[in-house]
């Protein structure tokens, strides 16, 4: 599943980079929890929770059936 997660992150990354941020994969657990770290402008943005849940998590769940949740670390 890790390769699929990396593929989805590569799809959302250009939008984050356009705003001065980025995302880094930290871990993918066996129970479908994806741990990521928002970097750059995204790490300190007040809208980072929305980016994480409505952007990254939604894309992951749509494309990877085994993903249960995306959390920031």
C-alpha positions, 0 to 999 in steps of 0.5 A: 500500500505504501507505493500507492500512497506515494503515488497519491502524494505525488498527485497532490504535491504540486498544489501544495508546492504552489502555495510554498508547502509540501508533504512528507510520508512518515508511515503507513500502518497495517490498519490503514492509517497514513501518517504524513508531515506537512512542511514549509508554508503548509506546516504553519498554515491555519488551514492545514487541518482542512488541507490534510482532511479535505485534500490529502485524506479525501484523495487517498480514500478515493484511490486506495480502498485500504486507507482509513485515515490520514493524520498529521504528525 
